[in-house]
Amino acid sequence: MGKMQSKNCPRQKRRSITALIFVLIISCAVALPVYAAETPLKNASLMPMWSPQAQFAGYYVALDKGIYARHGIDLKILRAGPGCSPAEALKKGDVDFAILWLTTALQHRAAGTELVNLAQIVQRSSVMLISKKTAGIKTINDMDGKKVGLWEGDVSIPPRTLFARHGIKVRVVRQSQTVNLFLRGGIDVASAMWFNEYHTILNSGVDPEELNTIFLSDQGMNFPEDGIYTMEKTVQKDPALAAAFVDASLEGWRHAFDHPDEALDIVIKYMREAKLPANRMHQKWMLERMRDLMMPVDSQARLGYLMEQDYKAVGHAMQSNGLIRSYPDYSAFAWRADAQKK
């Protein structure tokens, strides 16, 4: 027995070593593809039109839930708000992607900034002109000679276009980011967004029946608003990044609408980090209205798609009223990953 044992011991050791090596090889073979599949995330930045709020919920949700990371993007959302121009940041190369109104983008494109539309997020106009019934203003023509509050910059393009179309001259008063001037009677008409200032006016104690409201969309001025934009050179350099950013952003919006309470938690977290007042009821209203404004009404449209007829209508209206001299063909302005553009 002793001889047999001494003979088998080396053989058993060899078998044990062989088995151990086999296990190590299998383990490495399983592990290697995981590491090989991991590629560095691409750094990218986004500048919204304004500070954190539910108007931009989809992007903050996509960032917070790791959706951008799953699409291969390490995203940074830059500070926006007073003194920050997303269009200028794009032009200077300070940001990769920006949220702009279609009217704003067309104006900058006409001035030579080679930006392109990657996705049309808000499909319809939410701009309103609000007056108190006691002012007796029921129509656009009734605003002739009246004090009308307009925001500075590109967001005043739609109402100015409407006034030009009707051939009326209003007394423009610079409107701040609050509705206090209107509530105190300092202006006859206030500019408002359906998802924002209108709700703020109601929350101040004004009854809806006390107001006359005119939606620009009902006046033949249904200009799509928030869209995702980048520079042509960014798309040419990395079309995969542009496509991934759009896909991740739309996924973020779908998640926000499917999980509104979670989306509000995320938005309010970023608002507090920015030291902004966060009213959950108001943010809830904003998120619900964003759903209304984003969902396509045309059976041929889909989420995030800029319809050619909408684009041409806005371009023609701005050109006719002297706001731009020309605008590019739709195919040169609206970039799509599935269009196989180079």
ABEGO torsion letter per residue (X at the ends): XAAAAAAAAAAAAAAAAAAAAAAAAAAAAAAAAAAAABBBBBBBBBBBABBBBAAAAAAAAAAAAGAAAAAGBBBBBBBBEBGBBAAAAAAAGABABBBBBAAAAAAAAAAGBBBBBABBABABBABBBBBBAAAGBABAAAABGBBBBBBBEAAAAAAAAAAAAAGBBBBBBBBBABAAAAAAGABABBBBBAABAAAAAAAAGBBAAABBBBBAAAAGBBBBBBBBBBBAAAAAABAAAAAAAAAAAAAAAAAAAABAAAAAAAAAAAAAAAGBBBBAAAAAAAAAAAAAAABBABAABBBGBBBAAAAAAAAAAAAAAGABABBBBAAAABBBAAAGBX
